[in-house]
């Protein structure tokens, strides 16, 4: 299946030749975390297991640089001396490092040792001018079948159930079908770091691929607009119950989404305004 998924903003990414939802690399990264580990670091032996398995455990301690993009992440292991020099030279944020001096692994590590070492990170960071940590747009892709529509990945504050405890979450939204991912199991994620963003963006890409493969509205397509069917049913019940002639809710999906759904969040994010907590 020939399909090109186009970023409408954000960093372009390289994908697998066989599957355009699978991101394999990126040309530009942020370096949000620079650190060192030594044998005195709690969990050190577990942390270097990945190096031992690949024959790369050659030092008594490592300097680390964690790289991230909107959809990908990597971890660089080098000498402590190299990383300390990088930190000294990076006071203006313009230093570079020679990745050939160490070894680069795809994604950030996780598991024993690492889970207590790595902090929770977000793409939108207040210190970088974001509305708040973990609140904002991450990336967006042009819809291949509906001109002008996008599939947008965004970080937001929301509750898993109405009235629940607010958490920092991540998901995507398609402006062609306006389906709310809260009602589509497995498409809203706790926002903990690069792996959360990578997964949400992968699902956004899969949504586009499904629309391209099956068409918009097809029973096998992930992109299936309801065309206001549910809204009209709710309005009819409300009119009958209350004896009114007007509609309790907007009677089209795009109008409802713009006022009460994900589009209302995205509109605020684009305006630089912190949206209310979703479903709080």
Buried (B, 14 or more C-beta within 10 A) or exposed (E): EEEEBEBEEBBBBEBEEEBBBEBEEBEEBBBBBBBBBEEEBEBBEBBBBBBEEEEBBEBEBBBBBBBBBBBBBBBBBBBBEBBEBBBEEBEEEEEEBEEEEBBEBEBBBEEEBBEEBBEEBBBBBEEEEBBBBBBBBBBBBBBBBBEEBBBBBBBBBBBEEEEEEBBBBBBBBBBBBBBBBBEEEEBBBEBBBBBBBBBBBBBBBBBBBBBBBBEBBEEEBBBBBBBBEEBBEBBEEBBEEEEEEEBBBBBBBBBBBBEEBBBBBBBBBEEEEBBEBBBE
